Amino acid sequence: MLAFKPKPSSLRSTFSGTALRSPPRLYGVPVLLSFSWTTRSRPLVRAVISDDKAVETAKTSPLNQKHSNGSSDSSSKQVKAVVTIKKKMKENITEKIENKWEMLMNGIGRGILIQLISEEIDPVTNSGKSVEACVRGWLPKPPEHDNILQYVADFTVPSDFGRPGAVLITNQHAKEFHLLEIVVQDFDGVPIYFSANTWIHSRNDNPESRIIFRNQAYLPSQTPPGIKDLRREDLLSICGNGKGERMPHERIYDYDVYNDLGKPDKDKDLARPVLGGEERPYPRRCRTGRPASKIDPLCESRIEKPHPVYVPRDEAFEEIKQDTFSAGRLKALLHNLVPLMAATLSSSDIPFTCFSEIDKLYNDGFILKDDEQRKLGDNLFIGNMMKQVLNVGQKLLKYEIPAVIRKDRFSWLRDNEFARQALAGVNPVNIEILKEFPILSKLDPAIYGPPESVITKELIEQELHGMSVDKALEEKRLFMVDFHDMLLPFIKRINNLPGRKSYASRTVFFYTKTGILRPIAIELSLPPTPSSNRNKYVYTHGHDATTYWIWKLAKAHVCANDAGVHQLANHWLRTHACMEPYIIATHRQLSSMHPIYKLLHPHMRYTLEINALARQSLINGGGIIEASFSPGKYAMELSAAAYESWRFDREALPADLIHRGMAVEDPSAPGGLKLLIEDYPYAADGLLIWSAIKEWVESYVEHFYTEPDSVTSDVELQAWWSEIKNRGHHDKRNEPWWPKLATKEDLSGILTTMIWTASGQHAAINFGQYPFGGYMPNRPTLMRKLIPQETDPDFEKFMQNPQRTFLSSLPTQLQATKIMAVQDTLSTHSPDEEYLGKMNEFHSSWINDHKVLQMFDQFAAKLGEIEEIINERNKDMRLKNRTGAGIPPYELLLPSSGPGVTGRGIPNSISI
């Protein structure tokens, strides 16, 4: 019989072997690592567990009736732990051999060392009591999960041990493994769950044991004495010291500015300014610690695909998510081959010349002949695998028909559809009430010209069919989407970029008594120049052919602006980027046994990884966003400009609707709000989801914070909120609008806003990207030409062939197919997606609290009711923004979904 006796382990925080140059911060103050928590060796169980008989033999073995002094003790008892590990679903030959070896090592007790730590203090060590054993033997695989392995460890536990509150696990293998959970049995006949779902590093990478707490939630003041030091120790190990480059196996959460978007060492034209600081305020990202670039010491050197950007180990995509995302990227690459082939043959990228060329992408696909495949492969240096994929068949390069044109291919041409998408499209968060005339800019008139808009009362009244502007304002029938002040400071620089022409736009809408929103005027502005004082143009929808086509071009420019603001401000900044500091602070300041950590944990899944991938491929200098959206190389500077007006207190859905004037407080209305436009699908459905989240959060907070001062006395919670404000959103730390955190109501409001941002808000503005943007004429992401004026040389060409002028103003074939492929990927639900109100089968033991589980079931049931309400609304013919001939139903806030591009489903977290 083989037995392995490990050395006593120490839990002193070495932070991956790096000496501390500056102390980490815990609860908001510097902490000196002046203590150590050292476990003492315990006698090992020396039996290989293979069946029940062997287990009984092990329990009665004389070897297990000994204490460290060698005496027999009949007051001890045998306790079994079942360790569940998830291995890869797809393994190569080498990995299979390695896994067989690891299984053998685990079976004979030389792979995994486990220590149970009691919630009670050992008077000798003044730390939690502990017993130690190696994993020995394995259980049969669960039949439905081929990639799940379960091992057994047996402990001899003194009768006065108490309940175990933590597990220390040491991985003695050469590589990491993924631990799902540990279940300790035979303590009073009730299984004790240690939910993990974490990667356990090899002690070759870091000699420190991992700490896993049982699934019991404790406020800091309630922490059992035996695991108090471990709670503190675990938080310290996560914070790091702010120095050095982070290694892939680490789980260090720290802050940094966005200084890794440019590539100054490669090309000076790809240098990008740092986002974060006084000059360009921005939320903080997760620190990676790579060396500075050679040319610019303020910028971090980049790491390019296929090498991954560091995220804390447990933040990385799981295997099924990696496969889905890789497939999406592969699909994007394949779709890019369509225009690249044309570029190869014609030496230049080309525009669409007729609408049938766009339709061909969906109806026929793109046929690649053998010689064209060969030329394409030779010119693009495609590997053998890619060439095989290209040879699969002629229908390979074919797009799904986007929902917006699936039933009515001409809907995008109509004004009512243009307006409907401001309320029920992919970006329904910019429309606001128009409160007064004249419409005024807040920009400096010395730089940007007179502040008055050229949309006048007289112009508006021509479109109101007898109603005065004052009457329309009084009845709250005028609305606006205003990008003027946000975009005008960037227009000159954007228009100097090759293939980019933009205006700063304002669009005024009229809400008719029949419940239809109608666009009545568009203002397009350019920066004033010394040679011309005419820099503002206003357009209305005339009925002659010329005015019709110019109006269509004006709407296309508005859509391009809307697409850029949506992607860079509302989608990336307000959900992805602003959520990242919340996640970092939650890991750094809230113990995994803290009830608020347990509440937030599902809403943090995959976000740091998808954000890191975005910095690598999407929002980086020369990346897909710059290549495909109007702002080009100034895209992230525009995002930083949008952050200047960001306020946490207005990210709550009710506060946002009230701020935009789209709702008023009304205690008699459901949820306390009355919508000005009842048929506003995003707001109407969103308020249902918001209310369900709020009710769930309030009941959860009430359950744990029972004393009047329990929120203010929670040191972890107060440090968490302080760090979010002072470090995560450092550039806005002194703003007066930050909510206070003194009461249960304060806490519930903050948490509801965070969970709404990660779930409902992100779903509403993300998963419609391909359904609405997949047809480029409906929602172009950039425009390449200004609207021709009568004095322009191109005006005659426009008069002769307005369709060609329109299409040549849209993105080129390369730009269009690239962004369509990306939108398709970003609109795709992974097969392992975790949706709001649903519980992953492997995380079902997330908390040992029957009352909380009961409240969660009520939350899930409420979401099921909301789904039925939304489905009924989508059948109500009175609601013209969500039903009608050819109109796709508004489903972006339906909670459930299957995998793929479904245009529905609310994931728990920002996972794509």
Secondary structure, DSSP 8 states (H G I E B T S, - for coil): ---------B----TTT---SS--EETTEE-------B------------SHHHHHHHHH-GGGGB-TTS-B-TT-EEEEEEEEEE--SS--HHHHHHHHHHHHHHHTT-SEEEEEEEEEEETTTTEEEEEEEE---EE---TT-TTEEEEEEEEEE-TT---EEEEEEEE-SSS-EEEEEEEEE-STT--EEEEEEEEE-BTTT--S-EEEE-S----GGG--GGGHHHHHHHHHHHH--S-S---TT-----EE-B--S--TTT-GGG----BSSSSS----EE-----B-SS-TTSB----TTS-----GGGS--HHHHHHHHHHHHHHHHHHHHHHHHHHHHSS-----SHHHHHHHHHT-----HHHHHHHHHHHT--HHHHHHHTS-TTSS-----HHHHS-TTGGGSHHHHHHHHHHSS-TTS-EE---SS-B--S-HHHH--SB-S--HHHHHHTTTT--HHHHHHTT-EEEEE-HHHHHHHHHHHHTSTT----EEEEEEEE-TTS-EEEEEEEEE---BTTB---EEEE---SSHHHHHHHHHHHHHHHHHHHHHIIIIIIIIIIIIHHHHHHHHHHHHS-TTSHHHHHHGGGGTTHHHHHHHHHHHTSSTTSHHHHHSTTGGGHHHHHHHHHTT--GGG-SHHHHHHHTTSEEE-TTSGGGEEESSS--HHHHHHHHHHHHHHHHHHHHHHHH--STTTTTT-HHHHHHHHHIIIIITGGGTT-TTS----SHHHHHHHHHHHHHIIIIIHHHHHTTHHHHHSSTTTS-S--SS----TTSTTHHHHHH-HHHHHHHHS--HHHHHHHHHHHHHHT-B-TT--BTT---GGGTTS---HHHHHHHHHHHHHHHHHHHHHHHHTT-TT-TTT-STT-----TT-S---SBS-S---BSS---
